[in-house]
Amino acid sequence: MTHEAGIPLGIRFKLLSDTPQDSAAQVVGDVVIGDYRDLATLREFARGCDVITFDHEHVPTEHLRALEADGIPVRPGPDALVHAQDKGVMRAKLTEIGAPCPRHRIVSDPSDVEAFAAEGDGFPVILKTVRGGYDGKGVWFVRSAKDAEEPFRAGVPVLAEEKVDFTRELAANIVRSPHGQAVAYPVVESIQVDGVCDTVIAPAPGLSEELSAQAQELALRIAKELDVVGHLAVELFEAVDSEGNRRILVNELAMRPHNSGHWTQDGAITSQFANHVRAVLDLPLGDPRPRAEWTVMANVLGGDYPDMYSAYLHCMARDPQLKIHMYGKDVKPGRKVGHVNTYGDDLADVRERAAHAAGYLRGTITE
Ligand code: ADP
């Protein structure tokens, strides 16, 4: 989708991909199949590139530093990206700059978890591996010290967090360029099902102007303090404090086009992908404002996949405003294989149309 945004600008992409089946490898012309964890592969790949960017955050920080030392611009740079790679580093930095976070600590064993719980409101506590988690994998809700053994088995440092009693999850998406221009998209509500993002509503319904501005300002400040270049998604919890006031806390950061920004493809004047490309190339950023009152994005998860053609036929005929984005991935139960966007003036109607299309494409709705 980032490649697609570069096409009208005549920007040529070279892609390093794990396998020829990866979504981007199916559409980018110049593809190198290789392991992003191997420095020699990265160095060979980077030769002749004007700039390097990512669609995931897992390239080892030290390899990115080596590429920078070779004179290749890496955007976002490793010193920024490490905050999206390592939840421990992220929490420490956000606390240092005064960004509101859940109570947290790096813990080394179940008894440490018990002590962390006792210092706060007790169990349940959230445990997270600091690196390598995604879509809720690497996150445990633990109810006792006995429950807390599994996260330590992988030998990766573990971060303990208080369980936030949030009212909903929000995301503040911004884009920042190397010379410091930045744009902020409307703050969205993100609805998770079983730890996986299911639906995104833009803008977040009922969010006060004050909290919305606070979330955007926070995301812009984080981007500036961390020197982020490109798209930054700040995943947030909306919670109510002891005085009954709504407030926001940071859950985590993503430094690349993000699922909470997929709605912008069809719902904003400039999409997150187009603005990410512009930022990485240090071009002026495009207008982030929405095109419609409401845009809803619904993820299409793998399920009992119906015949694609008849699914398209039905979905397109039912909702002429619907935009379907499929990733060409093998269908596995629960795996994100695409998303749909739709928009309009009536939120309940827009939500129904998005949910219907996603369900129909998945095969959970048959009429
Ligand atoms: P991932 O890297 O897999 O996206 P997250 O840190 O975003 O992991 O956690 C996945 C989900 O777990 C979040 O979207 C949220 O629903 C829940 N969660 C994470 N941290 C907390 C917390 N401190 N309190 C309550 N729920 C949490």
Residues whose N, C-alpha, C, O or C-beta is under 5 A from the ligand:
A	BS01	ADP	P102 I126 G133 Y134 D135 G136 K137 V139 E161 E162 K163 V164 Q192 G195 E252
